[in-house]
Amino acid sequence: MPKFDDVLTIDEMQALARARVPKQFFDYADSGSWTETTYRANQDDFSKIKLRQRVATDIEDRSLSTSLVGSASSMPVALAPTGLAGMQYPDGEIKAAIAAEKAGVPFTLSTMAICSIEDVAEHTSKPFWFQLYVMKDRKFIERLIDRAKAAQCSALVLTMDLQILGQRHKDLRNGMSAPPRVTPRFVFEMMRKPHWALGMLNTQRRSFRNIEGHVEDARNLASLSAWIADQFDLKLNWTDLLTIKRQFGGPVIVKGILDADDARSAVAHGADGIIVSNHGGRQLDGAPSSIRVLPEIIDAVGDKVEVFMDGGVRSGQDVFKAIALGAKSAFIGRAFLWGLGAGGEAGVTRTLDIIRKELDMTMALCGERDIRNVGPHNVYSNDIPPRS
Ligand SMILES: Cc1cc2nc3c(=O)[nH]c(=O)nc-3n(C[C@H](O)[C@H](O)[C@H](O)COP(=O)(O)O)c2cc1C
């Protein structure tokens, strides 16, 4: 395993995170639902797309800059919302948000974060994005949106693919919970991961702080799945999007779209952007990879709203392929979580640096100078088999 300073790839970052993060939280990130087929497909399908190499074009003065729903971004990459990032590393969401701000890319805070909206706002100086899960307690949701507005979040990401929690076997077997239950197995893990344990002892942020203290019955809910099973609103529908958009007043991005008809419905109900996503293979196992369905969703709504994607992005080459197939930006989930677990803020910075460098070099070797000019002409996209 490389030392932190020698890490060159996201895979190496993953290996470092495995060594530093307690097993139940490392596994929580590194898992998909049921057979994990969709989790694997997200990456496998990227590797089927081949890049079109070009030579003898002027590739001096390259630019990766873009804008995402009105916010400038130094490259077409954003940090995806991930629950419990503060269990990968103490104060994890704060650390990741600071790294994203320094790198000039959007950070999205999950509803199921350990650090609260207010915690992140207090430690950052530029607006971040907030991801909303819709729960039955609509008063709580209204307050949450108001808190995001008060923190000047510049976009709301409404996740629509998790009203029921996909079954992830590793979490069930590990008894995953936040804060962790102190079992003999966990104490043994603490002895093997002393940096993590010490860091956690030095912070008060160990539970769901967007929820804790804001909902009466959440204080004693140890398990994420118990909370979700109890509170997530199975009746979520497109009219809720209209209501939420009205209340937030800023750009709303709908996350979890894999189907062209759903993409059209989202747009018809006011979405300003769409994230083509299967939740990193954590929900409907057997669903196609995000990159595979991206082109048909671009065909359906790409001229009306900004379309983003996530799922399986592990390199700058993957980002380039997503942009070539029409995405305005790629979100990274596990790639940044592994950086976070491996080295906190420095680890996320390193992850973003790796991806930026790979993206820039890939763009150059494909004969492009400006990411905004990258398109289908840069890939042999027929290497992704059509969806049957
Ligand atoms: C550990 C973990 C926690 C996640 N939590 C959330 C969440 O709270 N809200 C959400 O909308 N998506 C969540 N996701 C999904 C991510 O936003 C994103 O869709 C996914 O990670 C993309 O795939 P990738 O990890 O292969 O990049 C989570 C993903 C992971 C890995």
The ligand as a Tripos MOL2 file, in Angstrom:
@<TRIPOS>MOLECULE
LIG
   31    33     1     0     0
SMALL
NO_CHARGES

@<TRIPOS>ATOM
      1 C1        -21.6560    6.0010    1.5130 C.3       1 LIG1
      2 C2        -22.6490    6.6530    0.5930 C.ar      1 LIG1
      3 C3        -23.6600    7.4070    1.1270 C.ar      1 LIG1
      4 C4        -24.5950    8.0330    0.2920 C.ar      1 LIG1
      5 N1        -25.5480    8.8370    0.8230 N.ar      1 LIG1
      6 C5        -26.3580    9.5340    0.0110 C.ar      1 LIG1
      7 C6        -27.2570   10.4840    0.5450 C.ar      1 LIG1
      8 O1        -27.3270   10.7010    1.7480 O.2       1 LIG1
      9 N2        -28.0630   11.1420   -0.3220 N.ar      1 LIG1
     10 C7        -28.0060   10.9350   -1.6780 C.ar      1 LIG1
     11 O2        -28.7600   11.5580   -2.4310 O.2       1 LIG1
     12 N3        -27.1510   10.0540   -2.1960 N.ar      1 LIG1
     13 C8        -26.3090    9.3660   -1.4050 C.ar      1 LIG1
     14 N4        -25.4050    8.5070   -1.9330 N.ar      1 LIG1
     15 C9        -25.3020    8.3650   -3.3880 C.3       1 LIG1
     16 C10       -24.3100    9.3790   -3.9490 C.3       1 LIG1
     17 O3        -24.8350   10.6790   -3.8800 O.3       1 LIG1
     18 C11       -23.9910    9.0890   -5.4170 C.3       1 LIG1
     19 O4        -25.1900    8.9410   -6.1310 O.3       1 LIG1
     20 C12       -23.1160    7.8440   -5.5960 C.3       1 LIG1
     21 O5        -22.1820    7.7510   -4.5630 O.3       1 LIG1
     22 C13       -22.4120    7.9110   -6.9350 C.3       1 LIG1
     23 O6        -21.6830    6.7710   -7.1600 O.3       1 LIG1
     24 P1        -20.1040    6.6300   -6.8490 P.3       1 LIG1
     25 O7        -19.9970    6.4600   -5.3700 O.co2     1 LIG1
     26 O8        -19.7160    5.4120   -7.6030 O.co2     1 LIG1
     27 O9        -19.4240    7.8870   -7.3130 O.co2     1 LIG1
     28 C14       -24.4910    7.8650   -1.1110 C.ar      1 LIG1
     29 C15       -23.4530    7.0880   -1.6390 C.ar      1 LIG1
     30 C16       -22.5380    6.4920   -0.8000 C.ar      1 LIG1
     31 C17       -21.4220    5.6880   -1.4030 C.3       1 LIG1
@<TRIPOS>BOND
     1     1     2 1
     2     2     3 ar
     3     2    30 ar
     4     3     4 ar
     5     4     5 ar
     6     4    28 ar
     7     5     6 ar
     8     6     7 ar
     9     6    13 1
    10     7     8 2
    11     7     9 ar
    12     9    10 ar
    13    10    11 2
    14    10    12 ar
    15    12    13 ar
    16    13    14 ar
    17    14    15 1
    18    14    28 ar
    19    15    16 1
    20    16    17 1
    21    16    18 1
    22    18    19 1
    23    18    20 1
    24    20    21 1
    25    20    22 1
    26    22    23 1
    27    23    24 1
    28    24    25 2
    29    24    26 1
    30    24    27 1
    31    28    29 ar
    32    29    30 ar
    33    30    31 1
@<TRIPOS>SUBSTRUCTURE
     1 LIG1         1 GROUP 0 **** ****
